[in-house]
Amino acid sequence: MHQAAGLVPNVEVCDILLHQTHMNFIYKIYIMQTMKTLRIQPNTSFIQKMEEDVAYAKKMIVKKVNVQDCLAAAI
């Protein structure tokens, strides 16, 4: 994220990048690892976005499992 340009992001830049990841958790993890390496503390917005995305992902997983269970029961 920062090596190519030689710039060091701040928490606001990381927050914006996080909002652009949508449901790409590989990229979210990369952003969080970079923040840890650079000792960037997450702000409230960053934490809220992560919590919302994790909750949404869990909801979609449960929904998919429920649909698969219904399909299996129908067979």
PDB file of N, H, CA, C and O in Angstrom:
ATOM      1  N   MET A   1       0.823  -1.192   0.000  1.00  0.00           N
ATOM      2  CA  MET A   1       0.000   0.000   0.000  1.00  0.00           C
ATOM      3  C   MET A   1       0.862   1.248   0.000  1.00  0.00           C
ATOM      4  O   MET A   1       0.522   2.215  -0.682  1.00  0.00           O
ATOM      5  N   HIS A   2       1.953   1.268   0.729  1.00  0.00           N
ATOM      6  H   HIS A   2       2.229   0.483   1.283  1.00  0.00           H
ATOM      7  CA  HIS A   2       2.729   2.493   0.864  1.00  0.00           C
ATOM      8  C   HIS A   2       4.109   2.419   0.238  1.00  0.00           C
ATOM      9  O   HIS A   2       4.729   3.460   0.021  1.00  0.00           O
ATOM     10  N   GLN A   3       4.616   1.227  -0.062  1.00  0.00           N
ATOM     11  H   GLN A   3       4.113   0.381   0.114  1.00  0.00           H
ATOM     12  CA  GLN A   3       5.979   1.096  -0.549  1.00  0.00           C
ATOM     13  C   GLN A   3       6.160   1.714  -1.941  1.00  0.00           C
ATOM     14  O   GLN A   3       7.169   2.373  -2.194  1.00  0.00           O
ATOM     15  N   ALA A   4       5.218   1.513  -2.821  1.00  0.00           N
ATOM     16  H   ALA A   4       4.399   0.977  -2.615  1.00  0.00           H
ATOM     17  CA  ALA A   4       5.383   1.939  -4.209  1.00  0.00           C
ATOM     18  C   ALA A   4       5.546   3.453  -4.333  1.00  0.00           C
ATOM     19  O   ALA A   4       6.375   3.918  -5.115  1.00  0.00           O
ATOM     20  N   ALA A   5       4.783   4.215  -3.587  1.00  0.00           N
ATOM     21  H   ALA A   5       4.110   3.837  -2.952  1.00  0.00           H
ATOM     22  CA  ALA A   5       4.827   5.668  -3.714  1.00  0.00           C
ATOM     23  C   ALA A   5       5.788   6.305  -2.721  1.00  0.00           C
ATOM     24  O   ALA A   5       6.100   7.490  -2.836  1.00  0.00           O
ATOM     25  N   GLY A   6       6.257   5.537  -1.753  1.00  0.00           N
ATOM     26  H   GLY A   6       6.003   4.575  -1.660  1.00  0.00           H
ATOM     27  CA  GLY A   6       7.138   6.103  -0.752  1.00  0.00           C
ATOM     28  C   GLY A   6       6.408   6.990   0.237  1.00  0.00           C
ATOM     29  O   GLY A   6       7.032   7.808   0.913  1.00  0.00           O
ATOM     30  N   LEU A   7       5.099   6.840   0.332  1.00  0.00           N
ATOM     31  H   LEU A   7       4.592   6.176  -0.217  1.00  0.00           H
ATOM     32  CA  LEU A   7       4.288   7.637   1.251  1.00  0.00           C
ATOM     33  C   LEU A   7       3.800   6.766   2.393  1.00  0.00           C
ATOM     34  O   LEU A   7       3.651   5.554   2.238  1.00  0.00           O
ATOM     35  N   VAL A   8       3.551   7.378   3.537  1.00  0.00           N
ATOM     36  H   VAL A   8       3.671   8.363   3.663  1.00  0.00           H
ATOM     37  CA  VAL A   8       3.015   6.666   4.688  1.00  0.00           C
ATOM     38  C   VAL A   8       1.578   7.136   4.901  1.00  0.00           C
ATOM     39  O   VAL A   8       1.346   8.325   5.120  1.00  0.00           O
ATOM     40  N   PRO A   9       0.608   6.218   4.840  1.00  0.00           N
ATOM     41  CA  PRO A   9      -0.789   6.623   5.015  1.00  0.00           C
ATOM     42  C   PRO A   9      -1.090   6.951   6.475  1.00  0.00           C
ATOM     43  O   PRO A   9      -0.393   6.500   7.384  1.00  0.00           O
ATOM     44  N   ASN A  10      -2.124   7.734   6.678  1.00  0.00           N
ATOM     45  H   ASN A  10      -2.690   8.101   5.939  1.00  0.00           H
ATOM     46  CA  ASN A  10      -2.598   7.995   8.035  1.00  0.00           C
ATOM     47  C   ASN A  10      -3.915   7.243   8.224  1.00  0.00           C
ATOM     48  O   ASN A  10      -4.374   6.558   7.309  1.00  0.00           O
ATOM     49  N   VAL A  11      -4.517   7.364   9.392  1.00  0.00           N
ATOM     50  H   VAL A  11      -4.144   7.920  10.135  1.00  0.00           H
ATOM     51  CA  VAL A  11      -5.729   6.605   9.685  1.00  0.00           C
ATOM     52  C   VAL A  11      -6.878   6.999   8.761  1.00  0.00           C
ATOM     53  O   VAL A  11      -7.707   6.156   8.418  1.00  0.00           O
ATOM     54  N   GLU A  12      -6.938   8.253   8.359  1.00  0.00           N
ATOM     55  H   GLU A  12      -6.264   8.937   8.638  1.00  0.00           H
ATOM     56  CA  GLU A  12      -8.013   8.688   7.466  1.00  0.00           C
ATOM     57  C   GLU A  12      -7.891   8.019   6.094  1.00  0.00           C
ATOM     58  O   GLU A  12      -8.896   7.614   5.508  1.00  0.00           O
ATOM     59  N   VAL A  13      -6.681   7.904   5.591  1.00  0.00           N
ATOM     60  H   VAL A  13      -5.865   8.232   6.066  1.00  0.00           H
ATOM     61  CA  VAL A  13      -6.460   7.237   4.301  1.00  0.00           C
ATOM     62  C   VAL A  13      -6.821   5.761   4.425  1.00  0.00           C
ATOM     63  O   VAL A  13      -7.475   5.209   3.541  1.00  0.00           O
ATOM     64  N   CYS A  14      -6.406   5.122   5.502  1.00  0.00           N
ATOM     65  H   CYS A  14      -5.874   5.570   6.221  1.00  0.00           H
ATOM     66  CA  CYS A  14      -6.735   3.708   5.720  1.00  0.00           C
ATOM     67  C   CYS A  14      -8.243   3.520   5.831  1.00  0.00           C
ATOM     68  O   CYS A  14      -8.785   2.534   5.332  1.00  0.00           O
ATOM     69  N   ASP A  15      -8.920   4.455   6.480  1.00  0.00           N
ATOM     70  H   ASP A  15      -8.480   5.256   6.886  1.00  0.00           H
ATOM     71  CA  ASP A  15     -10.373   4.399   6.620  1.00  0.00           C
ATOM     72  C   ASP A  15     -11.043   4.486   5.250  1.00  0.00           C
ATOM     73  O   ASP A  15     -11.978   3.735   4.968  1.00  0.00           O
ATOM     74  N   ILE A  16     -10.581   5.379   4.415  1.00  0.00           N
ATOM     75  H   ILE A  16      -9.822   5.988   4.644  1.00  0.00           H
ATOM     76  CA  ILE A  16     -11.135   5.517   3.061  1.00  0.00           C
ATOM     77  C   ILE A  16     -10.893   4.243   2.247  1.00  0.00           C
ATOM     78  O   ILE A  16     -11.788   3.766   1.550  1.00  0.00           O
ATOM     79  N   LEU A  17      -9.693   3.704   2.338  1.00  0.00           N
ATOM     80  H   LEU A  17      -8.965   4.091   2.904  1.00  0.00           H
ATOM     81  CA  LEU A  17      -9.390   2.460   1.629  1.00  0.00           C
ATOM     82  C   LEU A  17     -10.281   1.322   2.113  1.00  0.00           C
ATOM     83  O   LEU A  17     -10.757   0.515   1.314  1.00  0.00           O
ATOM     84  N   LEU A  18     -10.502   1.262   3.418  1.00  0.00           N
ATOM     85  H   LEU A  18     -10.115   1.917   4.067  1.00  0.00           H
ATOM     86  CA  LEU A  18     -11.366   0.219   3.971  1.00  0.00           C
ATOM     87  C   LEU A  18     -12.776   0.317   3.398  1.00  0.00           C
ATOM     88  O   LEU A  18     -13.387  -0.699   3.067  1.00  0.00           O
ATOM     89  N   HIS A  19     -13.288   1.532   3.283  1.00  0.00           N
ATOM     90  H   HIS A  19     -12.792   2.357   3.552  1.00  0.00           H
ATOM     91  CA  HIS A  19     -14.640   1.715   2.743  1.00  0.00           C
ATOM     92  C   HIS A  19     -14.723   1.280   1.279  1.00  0.00           C
ATOM     93  O   HIS A  19     -15.802   0.928   0.802  1.00  0.00           O
ATOM     94  N   GLN A  20     -13.617   1.300   0.575  1.00  0.00           N
ATOM     95  H   GLN A  20     -12.741   1.586   0.963  1.00  0.00           H
ATOM     96  CA  GLN A  20     -13.617   0.916  -0.836  1.00  0.00           C
ATOM     97  C   GLN A  20     -13.444  -0.589  -1.052  1.00  0.00           C
ATOM     98  O   GLN A  20     -13.556  -1.067  -2.181  1.00  0.00           O
ATOM     99  N   THR A  21     -13.171  -1.339   0.018  1.00  0.00           N
ATOM    100  H   THR A  21     -13.080  -0.951   0.936  1.00  0.00           H
ATOM    101  CA  THR A  21     -12.919  -2.771  -0.135  1.00  0.00           C
ATOM    102  C   THR A  21     -14.182  -3.589  -0.303  1.00  0.00           C
ATOM    103  O   THR A  21     -14.131  -4.729  -0.765  1.00  0.00           O
ATOM    104  N   HIS A  22     -15.317  -3.015   0.070  1.00  0.00           N
ATOM    105  H   HIS A  22     -15.359  -2.089   0.445  1.00  0.00           H
ATOM    106  CA  HIS A  22     -16.601  -3.718   0.040  1.00  0.00           C
ATOM    107  C   HIS A  22     -16.486  -5.015   0.839  1.00  0.00           C
ATOM    108  O   HIS A  22     -16.233  -4.941   2.041  1.00  0.00           O
ATOM    109  N   MET A  23     -16.652  -6.171   0.258  1.00  0.00           N
ATOM    110  H   MET A  23     -16.857  -6.231  -0.719  1.00  0.00           H
ATOM    111  CA  MET A  23     -16.591  -7.433   1.002  1.00  0.00           C
ATOM    112  C   MET A  23     -15.290  -8.192   0.738  1.00  0.00           C
ATOM    113  O   MET A  23     -15.238  -9.406   0.937  1.00  0.00           O
ATOM    114  N   ASN A  24     -14.259  -7.510   0.301  1.00  0.00           N
ATOM    115  H   ASN A  24     -14.301  -6.524   0.139  1.00  0.00           H
ATOM    116  CA  ASN A  24     -12.970  -8.145   0.034  1.00  0.00           C
ATOM    117  C   ASN A  24     -12.165  -8.209   1.338  1.00  0.00           C
ATOM    118  O   ASN A  24     -11.417  -7.289   1.670  1.00  0.00           O
ATOM    119  N   PHE A  25     -12.336  -9.315   2.067  1.00  0.00           N
ATOM    120  H   PHE A  25     -12.944 -10.063   1.798  1.00  0.00           H
ATOM    121  CA  PHE A  25     -11.697  -9.420   3.369  1.00  0.00           C
ATOM    122  C   PHE A  25     -10.195  -9.646   3.273  1.00  0.00           C
ATOM    123  O   PHE A  25      -9.475  -9.367   4.232  1.00  0.00           O
ATOM    124  N   ILE A  26      -9.713 -10.134   2.166  1.00  0.00           N
ATOM    125  H   ILE A  26     -10.298 -10.360   1.387  1.00  0.00           H
ATOM    126  CA  ILE A  26      -8.261 -10.266   1.974  1.00  0.00           C
ATOM    127  C   ILE A  26      -7.625  -8.870   1.990  1.00  0.00           C
ATOM    128  O   ILE A  26      -6.596  -8.651   2.630  1.00  0.00           O
ATOM    129  N   TYR A  27      -8.252  -7.940   1.281  1.00  0.00           N
ATOM    130  H   TYR A  27      -9.088  -8.118   0.761  1.00  0.00           H
ATOM    131  CA  TYR A  27      -7.737  -6.565   1.253  1.00  0.00           C
ATOM    132  C   TYR A  27      -7.913  -5.894   2.618  1.00  0.00           C
ATOM    133  O   TYR A  27      -7.044  -5.137   3.051  1.00  0.00           O
ATOM    134  N   LYS A  28      -9.032  -6.167   3.294  1.00  0.00           N
ATOM    135  H   LYS A  28      -9.738  -6.782   2.942  1.00  0.00           H
ATOM    136  CA  LYS A  28      -9.251  -5.603   4.631  1.00  0.00           C
ATOM    137  C   LYS A  28      -8.140  -6.058   5.583  1.00  0.00           C
ATOM    138  O   LYS A  28      -7.606  -5.258   6.351  1.00  0.00           O
ATOM    139  N   ILE A  29      -7.802  -7.341   5.524  1.00  0.00           N
ATOM    140  H   ILE A  29      -8.236  -7.990   4.900  1.00  0.00           H
ATOM    141  CA  ILE A  29      -6.738  -7.873   6.374  1.00  0.00           C
ATOM    142  C   ILE A  29      -5.410  -7.216   6.029  1.00  0.00           C
ATOM    143  O   ILE A  29      -4.623  -6.889   6.916  1.00  0.00           O
ATOM    144  N   TYR A  30      -5.164  -7.024   4.737  1.00  0.00           N
ATOM    145  H   TYR A  30      -5.804  -7.290   4.015  1.00  0.00           H
ATOM    146  CA  TYR A  30      -3.926  -6.361   4.310  1.00  0.00           C
ATOM    147  C   TYR A  30      -3.845  -4.940   4.878  1.00  0.00           C
ATOM    148  O   TYR A  30      -2.790  -4.513   5.347  1.00  0.00           O
ATOM    149  N   ILE A  31      -4.956  -4.218   4.832  1.00  0.00           N
ATOM    150  H   ILE A  31      -5.813  -4.564   4.451  1.00  0.00           H
ATOM    151  CA  ILE A  31      -4.982  -2.857   5.374  1.00  0.00           C
ATOM    152  C   ILE A  31      -4.702  -2.884   6.872  1.00  0.00           C
ATOM    153  O   ILE A  31      -3.926  -2.076   7.383  1.00  0.00           O
ATOM    154  N   MET A  32      -5.345  -3.823   7.572  1.00  0.00           N
ATOM    155  H   MET A  32      -5.975  -4.479   7.157  1.00  0.00           H
ATOM    156  CA  MET A  32      -5.133  -3.903   9.023  1.00  0.00           C
ATOM    157  C   MET A  32      -3.698  -4.305   9.359  1.00  0.00           C
ATOM    158  O   MET A  32      -3.122  -3.790  10.317  1.00  0.00           O
ATOM    159  N   GLN A  33      -3.117  -5.215   8.587  1.00  0.00           N
ATOM    160  H   GLN A  33      -3.585  -5.634   7.808  1.00  0.00           H
ATOM    161  CA  GLN A  33      -1.718  -5.607   8.823  1.00  0.00           C
ATOM    162  C   GLN A  33      -0.779  -4.426   8.580  1.00  0.00           C
ATOM    163  O   GLN A  33       0.175  -4.212   9.329  1.00  0.00           O
ATOM    164  N   THR A  34      -1.060  -3.671   7.533  1.00  0.00           N
ATOM    165  H   THR A  34      -1.834  -3.845   6.925  1.00  0.00           H
ATOM    166  CA  THR A  34      -0.238  -2.492   7.240  1.00  0.00           C
ATOM    167  C   THR A  34      -0.354  -1.471   8.367  1.00  0.00           C
ATOM    168  O   THR A  34       0.641  -0.876   8.782  1.00  0.00           O
ATOM    169  N   MET A  35      -1.579  -1.275   8.858  1.00  0.00           N
ATOM    170  H   MET A  35      -2.386  -1.758   8.521  1.00  0.00           H
ATOM    171  CA  MET A  35      -1.770  -0.340   9.963  1.00  0.00           C
ATOM    172  C   MET A  35      -0.997  -0.802  11.198  1.00  0.00           C
ATOM    173  O   MET A  35      -0.401   0.013  11.902  1.00  0.00           O
ATOM    174  N   LYS A  36      -1.009  -2.097  11.456  1.00  0.00           N
ATOM    175  H   LYS A  36      -1.493  -2.759  10.884  1.00  0.00           H
ATOM    176  CA  LYS A  36      -0.278  -2.627  12.612  1.00  0.00           C
ATOM    177  C   LYS A  36       1.222  -2.395  12.440  1.00  0.00           C
ATOM    178  O   LYS A  36       1.903  -1.959  13.368  1.00  0.00           O
ATOM    179  N   THR A  37       1.730  -2.694  11.234  1.00  0.00           N
ATOM    180  H   THR A  37       1.177  -3.048  10.480  1.00  0.00           H
ATOM    181  CA  THR A  37       3.148  -2.508  10.953  1.00  0.00           C
ATOM    182  C   THR A  37       3.562  -1.044  11.128  1.00  0.00           C
ATOM    183  O   THR A  37       4.628  -0.750  11.669  1.00  0.00           O
ATOM    184  N   LEU A  38       2.714  -0.145  10.667  1.00  0.00           N
ATOM    185  H   LEU A  38       1.849  -0.384  10.227  1.00  0.00           H
ATOM    186  CA  LEU A  38       3.021   1.288  10.738  1.00  0.00           C
ATOM    187  C   LEU A  38       2.564   1.929  12.052  1.00  0.00           C
ATOM    188  O   LEU A  38       2.718   3.133  12.258  1.00  0.00           O
ATOM    189  N   ARG A  39       2.004   1.105  12.930  1.00  0.00           N
ATOM    190  H   ARG A  39       1.879   0.127  12.763  1.00  0.00           H
ATOM    191  CA  ARG A  39       1.508   1.573  14.228  1.00  0.00           C
ATOM    192  C   ARG A  39       0.478   2.686  14.089  1.00  0.00           C
ATOM    193  O   ARG A  39       0.538   3.703  14.780  1.00  0.00           O
ATOM    194  N   ILE A  40      -0.462   2.470  13.186  1.00  0.00           N
ATOM    195  H   ILE A  40      -0.511   1.644  12.625  1.00  0.00           H
ATOM    196  CA  ILE A  40      -1.561   3.410  12.972  1.00  0.00           C
ATOM    197  C   ILE A  40      -2.755   2.895  13.768  1.00  0.00           C
ATOM    198  O   ILE A  40      -3.218   1.776  13.544  1.00  0.00           O
ATOM    199  N   GLN A  41      -3.245   3.700  14.685  1.00  0.00           N
ATOM    200  H   GLN A  41      -2.868   4.608  14.867  1.00  0.00           H
ATOM    201  CA  GLN A  41      -4.396   3.315  15.500  1.00  0.00           C
ATOM    202  C   GLN A  41      -5.683   3.544  14.710  1.00  0.00           C
ATOM    203  O   GLN A  41      -5.858   4.611  14.121  1.00  0.00           O
ATOM    204  N   PRO A  42      -6.591   2.555  14.685  1.00  0.00           N
ATOM    205  CA  PRO A  42      -7.854   2.753  13.972  1.00  0.00           C
ATOM    206  C   PRO A  42      -8.730   3.775  14.679  1.00  0.00           C
ATOM    207  O   PRO A  42      -8.699   3.895  15.904  1.00  0.00           O
ATOM    208  N   ASN A  43      -9.506   4.507  13.899  1.00  0.00           N
ATOM    209  H   ASN A  43      -9.531   4.409  12.904  1.00  0.00           H
ATOM    210  CA  ASN A  43     -10.446   5.452  14.494  1.00  0.00           C
ATOM    211  C   ASN A  43     -11.818   4.775  14.622  1.00  0.00           C
ATOM    212  O   ASN A  43     -11.990   3.627  14.213  1.00  0.00           O
ATOM    213  N   THR A  44     -12.773   5.483  15.184  1.00  0.00           N
ATOM    214  H   THR A  44     -12.633   6.415  15.517  1.00  0.00           H
ATOM    215  CA  THR A  44     -14.107   4.931  15.412  1.00  0.00           C
ATOM    216  C   THR A  44     -14.769   4.525  14.106  1.00  0.00           C
ATOM    217  O   THR A  44     -15.404   3.473  14.036  1.00  0.00           O
ATOM    218  N   SER A  45     -14.633   5.326  13.092  1.00  0.00           N
ATOM    219  H   SER A  45     -14.117   6.181  13.148  1.00  0.00           H
ATOM    220  CA  SER A  45     -15.229   5.027  11.792  1.00  0.00           C
ATOM    221  C   SER A  45     -14.670   3.722  11.219  1.00  0.00           C
ATOM    222  O   SER A  45     -15.419   2.906  10.682  1.00  0.00           O
ATOM    223  N   PHE A  46     -13.379   3.533  11.331  1.00  0.00           N
ATOM    224  H   PHE A  46     -12.771   4.196  11.767  1.00  0.00           H
ATOM    225  CA  PHE A  46     -12.726   2.321  10.828  1.00  0.00           C
ATOM    226  C   PHE A  46     -13.270   1.089  11.552  1.00  0.00           C
ATOM    227  O   PHE A  46     -13.620   0.094  10.917  1.00  0.00           O
ATOM    228  N   ILE A  47     -13.337   1.160  12.864  1.00  0.00           N
ATOM    229  H   ILE A  47     -13.052   1.968  13.380  1.00  0.00           H
ATOM    230  CA  ILE A  47     -13.814   0.029  13.657  1.00  0.00           C
ATOM    231  C   ILE A  47     -15.285  -0.263  13.357  1.00  0.00           C
ATOM    232  O   ILE A  47     -15.671  -1.423  13.216  1.00  0.00           O
ATOM    233  N   GLN A  48     -16.095   0.774  13.261  1.00  0.00           N
ATOM    234  H   GLN A  48     -15.781   1.716  13.375  1.00  0.00           H
ATOM    235  CA  GLN A  48     -17.515   0.575  12.957  1.00  0.00           C
ATOM    236  C   GLN A  48     -17.698  -0.083  11.598  1.00  0.00           C
ATOM    237  O   GLN A  48     -18.523  -0.986  11.454  1.00  0.00           O
ATOM    238  N   LYS A  49     -16.941   0.356  10.604  1.00  0.00           N
ATOM    239  H   LYS A  49     -16.271   1.089  10.721  1.00  0.00           H
ATOM    240  CA  LYS A  49     -17.045  -0.220   9.262  1.00  0.00           C
ATOM    241  C   LYS A  49     -16.655  -1.689   9.286  1.00  0.00           C
ATOM    242  O   LYS A  49     -17.324  -2.516   8.667  1.00  0.00           O
ATOM    243  N   MET A  50     -15.582  -2.025   9.992  1.00  0.00           N
ATOM    244  H   MET A  50     -15.038  -1.354  10.495  1.00  0.00           H
ATOM    245  CA  MET A  50     -15.168  -3.426  10.089  1.00  0.00           C
ATOM    246  C   MET A  50     -16.255  -4.262  10.757  1.00  0.00           C
ATOM    247  O   MET A  50     -16.581  -5.352  10.287  1.00  0.00           O
ATOM    248  N   GLU A  51     -16.809  -3.755  11.842  1.00  0.00           N
ATOM    249  H   GLU A  51     -16.544  -2.869  12.223  1.00  0.00           H
ATOM    250  CA  GLU A  51     -17.857  -4.486  12.555  1.00  0.00           C
ATOM    251  C   GLU A  51     -19.088  -4.682  11.669  1.00  0.00           C
ATOM    252  O   GLU A  51     -19.683  -5.760  11.666  1.00  0.00           O
ATOM    253  N   GLU A  52     -19.470  -3.653  10.924  1.00  0.00           N
ATOM    254  H   GLU A  52     -18.987  -2.777  10.927  1.00  0.00           H
ATOM    255  CA  GLU A  52     -20.620  -3.757  10.019  1.00  0.00           C
ATOM    256  C   GLU A  52     -20.362  -4.797   8.929  1.00  0.00           C
ATOM    257  O   GLU A  52     -21.241  -5.601   8.617  1.00  0.00           O
ATOM    258  N   ASP A  53     -19.180  -4.783   8.359  1.00  0.00           N
ATOM    259  H   ASP A  53     -18.466  -4.130   8.613  1.00  0.00           H
ATOM    260  CA  ASP A  53     -18.860  -5.717   7.286  1.00  0.00           C
ATOM    261  C   ASP A  53     -18.806  -7.161   7.781  1.00  0.00           C
ATOM    262  O   ASP A  53     -19.257  -8.074   7.090  1.00  0.00           O
ATOM    263  N   VAL A  54     -18.256  -7.366   8.976  1.00  0.00           N
ATOM    264  H   VAL A  54     -17.889  -6.624   9.538  1.00  0.00           H
ATOM    265  CA  VAL A  54     -18.211  -8.716   9.546  1.00  0.00           C
ATOM    266  C   VAL A  54     -19.629  -9.196   9.837  1.00  0.00           C
ATOM    267  O   VAL A  54     -19.962 -10.346   9.548  1.00  0.00           O
ATOM    268  N   ALA A  55     -20.462  -8.336  10.400  1.00  0.00           N
ATOM    269  H   ALA A  55     -20.191  -7.402  10.634  1.00  0.00           H
ATOM    270  CA  ALA A  55     -21.848  -8.712  10.696  1.00  0.00           C
ATOM    271  C   ALA A  55     -22.604  -9.047   9.406  1.00  0.00           C
ATOM    272  O   ALA A  55     -23.367 -10.013   9.364  1.00  0.00           O
ATOM    273  N   TYR A  56     -22.394  -8.257   8.371  1.00  0.00           N
ATOM    274  H   TYR A  56     -21.775  -7.472   8.406  1.00  0.00           H
ATOM    275  CA  TYR A  56     -23.050  -8.516   7.086  1.00  0.00           C
ATOM    276  C   TYR A  56     -22.576  -9.843   6.481  1.00  0.00           C
ATOM    277  O   TYR A  56     -23.378 -10.613   5.952  1.00  0.00           O
ATOM    278  N   ALA A  57     -21.285 -10.097   6.562  1.00  0.00           N
ATOM    279  H   ALA A  57     -20.634  -9.472   6.992  1.00  0.00           H
ATOM    280  CA  ALA A  57     -20.746 -11.355   6.027  1.00  0.00           C
ATOM    281  C   ALA A  57     -21.330 -12.548   6.780  1.00  0.00           C
ATOM    282  O   ALA A  57     -21.698 -13.550   6.167  1.00  0.00           O
ATOM    283  N   LYS A  58     -21.416 -12.444   8.101  1.00  0.00           N
ATOM    284  H   LYS A  58     -21.117 -11.630   8.599  1.00  0.00           H
ATOM    285  CA  LYS A  58     -22.014 -13.522   8.899  1.00  0.00           C
ATOM    286  C   LYS A  58     -23.464 -13.754   8.485  1.00  0.00           C
ATOM    287  O   LYS A  58     -23.907 -14.895   8.350  1.00  0.00           O
ATOM    288  N   LYS A  59     -24.195 -12.664   8.285  1.00  0.00           N
ATOM    289  H   LYS A  59     -23.835 -11.737   8.394  1.00  0.00           H
ATOM    290  CA  LYS A  59     -25.598 -12.757   7.884  1.00  0.00           C
ATOM    291  C   LYS A  59     -25.725 -13.470   6.537  1.00  0.00           C
ATOM    292  O   LYS A  59     -26.607 -14.310   6.358  1.00  0.00           O
ATOM    293  N   MET A  60     -24.852 -13.140   5.600  1.00  0.00           N
ATOM    294  H   MET A  60     -24.136 -12.458   5.745  1.00  0.00           H
ATOM    295  CA  MET A  60     -24.901 -13.775   4.279  1.00  0.00           C
ATOM    296  C   MET A  60     -24.524 -15.262   4.359  1.00  0.00           C
ATOM    297  O   MET A  60     -25.088 -16.083   3.635  1.00  0.00           O
ATOM    298  N   ILE A  61     -23.584 -15.605   5.227  1.00  0.00           N
ATOM    299  H   ILE A  61     -23.127 -14.939   5.816  1.00  0.00           H
ATOM    300  CA  ILE A  61     -23.205 -17.008   5.394  1.00  0.00           C
ATOM    301  C   ILE A  61     -24.371 -17.800   5.965  1.00  0.00           C
ATOM    302  O   ILE A  61     -24.686 -18.887   5.481  1.00  0.00           O
ATOM    303  N   VAL A  62     -25.013 -17.254   6.996  1.00  0.00           N
ATOM    304  H   VAL A  62     -24.758 -16.371   7.389  1.00  0.00           H
ATOM    305  CA  VAL A  62     -26.163 -17.935   7.603  1.00  0.00           C
ATOM    306  C   VAL A  62     -27.281 -18.089   6.576  1.00  0.00           C
ATOM    307  O   VAL A  62     -27.916 -19.140   6.497  1.00  0.00           O
ATOM    308  N   LYS A  63     -27.515 -17.057   5.803  1.00  0.00           N
ATOM    309  H   LYS A  63     -26.999 -16.202   5.868  1.00  0.00           H
ATOM    310  CA  LYS A  63     -28.561 -17.104   4.783  1.00  0.00           C
ATOM    311  C   LYS A  63     -28.260 -18.198   3.760  1.00  0.00           C
ATOM    312  O   LYS A  63     -29.150 -18.959   3.380  1.00  0.00           O
ATOM    313  N   LYS A  64     -27.022 -18.274   3.323  1.00  0.00           N
ATOM    314  H   LYS A  64     -26.299 -17.656   3.632  1.00  0.00           H
ATOM    315  CA  LYS A  64     -26.637 -19.286   2.335  1.00  0.00           C
ATOM    316  C   LYS A  64     -26.777 -20.689   2.918  1.00  0.00           C
ATOM    317  O   LYS A  64     -27.266 -21.592   2.238  1.00  0.00           O
ATOM    318  N   VAL A  65     -26.357 -20.882   4.161  1.00  0.00           N
ATOM    319  H   VAL A  65     -25.960 -20.149   4.713  1.00  0.00           H
ATOM    320  CA  VAL A  65     -26.476 -22.190   4.820  1.00  0.00           C
ATOM    321  C   VAL A  65     -27.950 -22.578   4.941  1.00  0.00           C
ATOM    322  O   VAL A  65     -28.313 -23.729   4.698  1.00  0.00           O
ATOM    323  N   ASN A  66     -28.794 -21.622   5.315  1.00  0.00           N
ATOM    324  H   ASN A  66     -28.499 -20.687   5.512  1.00  0.00           H
ATOM    325  CA  ASN A  66     -30.222 -21.902   5.443  1.00  0.00           C
ATOM    326  C   ASN A  66     -30.831 -22.302   4.106  1.00  0.00           C
ATOM    327  O   ASN A  66     -31.653 -23.218   4.059  1.00  0.00           O
ATOM    328  N   VAL A  67     -30.454 -21.651   3.039  1.00  0.00           N
ATOM    329  H   VAL A  67     -29.786 -20.907   3.077  1.00  0.00           H
ATOM    330  CA  VAL A  67     -30.955 -21.999   1.707  1.00  0.00           C
ATOM    331  C   VAL A  67     -30.490 -23.394   1.325  1.00  0.00           C
ATOM    332  O   VAL A  67     -31.267 -24.190   0.796  1.00  0.00           O
ATOM    333  N   GLN A  68     -29.232 -23.691   1.589  1.00  0.00           N
ATOM    334  H   GLN A  68     -28.600 -23.046   2.018  1.00  0.00           H
ATOM    335  CA  GLN A  68     -28.697 -25.028   1.270  1.00  0.00           C
ATOM    336  C   GLN A  68     -29.412 -26.094   2.094  1.00  0.00           C
ATOM    337  O   GLN A  68     -29.702 -27.176   1.583  1.00  0.00           O
ATOM    338  N   ASP A  69     -29.702 -25.802   3.366  1.00  0.00           N
ATOM    339  H   ASP A  69     -29.466 -24.923   3.781  1.00  0.00           H
ATOM    340  CA  ASP A  69     -30.419 -26.764   4.209  1.00  0.00           C
ATOM    341  C   ASP A  69     -31.820 -27.007   3.664  1.00  0.00           C
ATOM    342  O   ASP A  69     -32.299 -28.141   3.662  1.00  0.00           O
ATOM    343  N   CYS A  70     -32.477 -25.950   3.202  1.00  0.00           N
ATOM    344  H   CYS A  70     -32.088 -25.029   3.204  1.00  0.00           H
ATOM    345  CA  CYS A  70     -33.813 -26.095   2.633  1.00  0.00           C
ATOM    346  C   CYS A  70     -33.786 -26.926   1.363  1.00  0.00           C
ATOM    347  O   CYS A  70     -34.653 -27.772   1.141  1.00  0.00           O
ATOM    348  N   LEU A  71     -32.790 -26.679   0.540  1.00  0.00           N
ATOM    349  H   LEU A  71     -32.086 -25.992   0.720  1.00  0.00           H
ATOM    350  CA  LEU A  71     -32.647 -27.447  -0.705  1.00  0.00           C
ATOM    351  C   LEU A  71     -32.355 -28.913  -0.418  1.00  0.00           C
ATOM    352  O   LEU A  71     -32.886 -29.800  -1.088  1.00  0.00           O
ATOM    353  N   ALA A  72     -31.512 -29.168   0.575  1.00  0.00           N
ATOM    354  H   ALA A  72     -31.080 -28.448   1.119  1.00  0.00           H
ATOM    355  CA  ALA A  72     -31.182 -30.544   0.942  1.00  0.00           C
ATOM    356  C   ALA A  72     -32.403 -31.264   1.502  1.00  0.00           C
ATOM    357  O   ALA A  72     -32.599 -32.450   1.239  1.00  0.00           O
ATOM    358  N   ALA A  73     -33.216 -30.562   2.265  1.00  0.00           N
ATOM    359  H   ALA A  73     -33.057 -29.598   2.479  1.00  0.00           H
ATOM    360  CA  ALA A  73     -34.416 -31.160   2.839  1.00  0.00           C
ATOM    361  C   ALA A  73     -35.449 -31.469   1.761  1.00  0.00           C
ATOM    362  O   ALA A  73     -36.237 -32.403   1.903  1.00  0.00           O
ATOM    363  N   ALA A  74     -35.446 -30.698   0.703  1.00  0.00           N
ATOM    364  H   ALA A  74     -34.805 -29.939   0.588  1.00  0.00           H
ATOM    365  CA  ALA A  74     -36.413 -30.892  -0.380  1.00  0.00           C
ATOM    366  C   ALA A  74     -36.073 -32.096  -1.247  1.00  0.00           C
ATOM    367  O   ALA A  74     -36.932 -32.622  -1.955  1.00  0.00           O
ATOM    368  N   ILE A  75     -34.833 -32.524  -1.192  1.00  0.00           N
ATOM    369  H   ILE A  75     -34.135 -32.097  -0.618  1.00  0.00           H
ATOM    370  CA  ILE A  75     -34.402 -33.634  -2.053  1.00  0.00           C
ATOM    371  C   ILE A  75     -34.729 -34.956  -1.436  1.00  0.00           C
ATOM    372  O   ILE A  75     -34.438 -35.999  -2.022  1.00  0.00           O
TER     373      ILE A  75
END
